[in-house]
Amino acid sequence: MEGNTIPVNFRVNGHDYDMGYYLADGIYPQRPTFVKSVRQPMEEKKRHFCKVQEGARKEIERAFGVLQARWAVIRGPAYGWDREAIREIMTACIIMHNMIIEDEGERARDTNFENIGVQADRSTGILADRHAFVRAHHKLHDSRTHHQLQADLIEHNWQLRGASSVVIN
């Protein structure tokens, strides 16, 4: 909201990047903060990247889906919320989830959650803060950086595959 983010600096395939990214699917726009899979990959290098990217994204979605099913507070949008409050809410939900799993064991998997997919009330939060958040992130529309990061990550994952003795089928 203040134009600041957590400092992220990394180098991949000889290029420096100064912002983090999210693993995303094809519905997201071409932005440097969204690393999407390659549509209809023809090269083995790109097919390998798709398997790695899509596998990681699905694991994250499953884990977050479990948390959303249990606690409505994390079903809705969080922009405009205090960053520390979001961190505390997510930490509390993860801790409680782990406590439930530890306490109930296998029975925790058979829980039938009501209202799965029902969004939390969006009227809470400060609308001006939400608008400021959106305005502060308009600079992220550089599709060239999006394509460069994707190409760099494809190459990086391909190099990791060659260095690893594990073959993904």
C-alpha positions in Angstrom: 0.0 0.0 0.0 3.0 2.3 0.6 4.8 1.2 -2.5 7.0 -1.1 -0.6 7.3 -4.9 -0.6 9.4 -7.4 1.2 12.8 -7.2 -0.4 13.2 -10.0 -3.0 16.3 -10.2 -5.0 17.4 -13.2 -7.0 19.4 -14.2 -10.1 18.3 -16.9 -12.5 19.9 -17.7 -15.8 22.2 -14.7 -15.6 19.4 -12.2 -15.1 18.7 -10.2 -11.8 15.1 -9.8 -10.5 13.9 -7.6 -7.7 10.4 -8.8 -7.0 8.8 -12.1 -6.1 6.4 -14.1 -8.3 3.4 -16.4 -7.9 2.9 -19.6 -9.8 -0.3 -19.1 -11.8 -2.4 -20.8 -14.5 -3.4 -19.5 -17.9 -6.2 -17.2 -16.7 -3.8 -14.7 -15.2 -2.4 -11.8 -17.3 1.2 -11.7 -18.5 2.8 -9.9 -15.6 6.3 -10.3 -14.1 4.7 -11.5 -10.8 2.8 -14.4 -12.5 4.8 -17.3 -13.8 2.5 -19.4 -15.9 2.9 -22.8 -17.5 3.6 -22.9 -21.2 0.6 -23.4 -23.4 1.0 -26.5 -25.6 4.8 -27.0 -25.0 6.6 -28.7 -27.9 10.1 -28.8 -26.6 11.2 -31.2 -24.0 12.7 -28.4 -21.9 9.3 -26.6 -21.8 7.4 -29.8 -21.1 9.7 -30.4 -18.1 9.1 -26.9 -16.9 5.3 -27.4 -17.2 5.4 -30.5 -15.1 7.5 -28.8 -12.4 5.5 -25.6 -12.4 2.0 -27.2 -12.5 3.0 -29.8 -9.8 4.2 -27.1 -7.4 1.1 -24.9 -8.1 -1.3 -27.8 -7.5 0.4 -28.7 -4.2 0.0 -25.1 -3.0 -3.6 -24.9 -4.2 -4.5 -28.1 -2.3 -2.8 -26.9 0.9 -4.5 -23.5 0.7 -7.8 -25.1 -0.2 -7.8 -27.1 3.0 -7.2 -23.9 5.0 -10.0 -22.1 3.2 -12.4 -24.9 3.8 -11.8 -24.7 7.5 -11.7 -20.9 8.1 -13.8 -18.4 6.3 -11.5 -15.5 7.3 -9.0 -16.6 4.5 -11.6 -17.2 1.8 -12.0 -13.6 0.7 -9.6 -11.0 -0.6 -7.0 -9.6 1.8 -5.8 -6.5 0.0 -6.2 -3.5 2.2 -5.6 -5.5 5.3 -2.7 -4.9 7.5 0.2 -7.2 6.4 1.0 -8.2 10.0 -2.6 -9.1 10.6 -2.7 -11.3 7.5 0.5 -13.0 8.7 -0.9 -13.7 12.1 -4.2 -15.0 10.7 -2.4 -17.4 8.3 0.0 -18.5 11.0 -2.9 -19.2 13.4 -4.8 -21.1 10.8 -1.8 -23.3 9.9 -1.0 -24.0 13.5 -4.7 -24.9 14.2 -4.8 -27.1 11.2 -1.7 -28.9 12.3 -3.1 -29.3 15.8 -6.3 -30.8 14.3 -4.3 -33.3 12.2 -2.2 -34.2 15.2 -5.2 -34.7 17.4 -7.6 -36.4 15.0 -5.1 -38.2 12.8 -6.8 -40.1 9.9 -10.3 -38.9 11.0 -9.3 -35.3 10.2 -9.4 -36.2 6.5 -13.1 -37.3 6.5 -14.4 -33.9 7.7 -17.3 -32.6 5.8 -16.9 -28.8 5.6 -20.0 -26.7 5.1 -19.9 -23.5 2.9 -16.9 -24.6 0.9 -16.2 -21.9 -1.6 -18.4 -19.2 0.0 -16.5 -16.0 0.0 -16.0 -14.0 3.2 -17.7 -10.6 3.5 -15.8 -8.1 1.2 -17.3 -5.1 2.9 -14.8 -5.3 5.7 -11.5 -3.5 5.3 -10.7 0.0 4.1 -11.7 0.7 0.5 -9.2 3.6 0.1 -6.4 1.2 1.2 -7.6 -1.3 -1.4 -7.5 1.3 -4.2 -4.1 2.5 -3.1 -2.9 -1.1 -3.2 -4.1 -1.5 -6.8 -2.6 1.8 -7.9 0.7 1.0 -6.4 0.9 -2.2 -8.4 0.1 -0.8 -11.8 3.9 -0.8 -12.5 3.7 -4.5 -12.8 2.3 -4.6 -16.3 5.7 -5.2 -18.1 5.0 -8.3 -20.3 8.6 -8.3 -21.4 9.8 -9.0 -17.9 7.1 -11.7 -17.6 8.4 -13.5 -20.7 12.1 -13.1 -19.7 11.4 -14.5 -16.2 9.5 -17.5 -17.6 12.3 -18.2 -20.1 14.9 -18.0 -17.4 12.9 -20.3 -15.1 12.5 -22.8 -18.0 16.2 -22.8 -18.5 17.0 -23.0 -14.8 14.7 -26.0 -14.2 16.1 -27.7 -17.3 19.6 -27.3 -15.8 18.4 -28.6 -12.5 17.0 -31.6 -14.2 20.4 -32.3 -15.8 22.1 -32.0 -12.5 19.7 -34.3 -10.7 19.6 -38.1 -10.9 15.8 -38.1 -10.6 13.9 -38.3 -13.8 10.3 -37.0 -13.9 8.0 -39.2 -16.0 
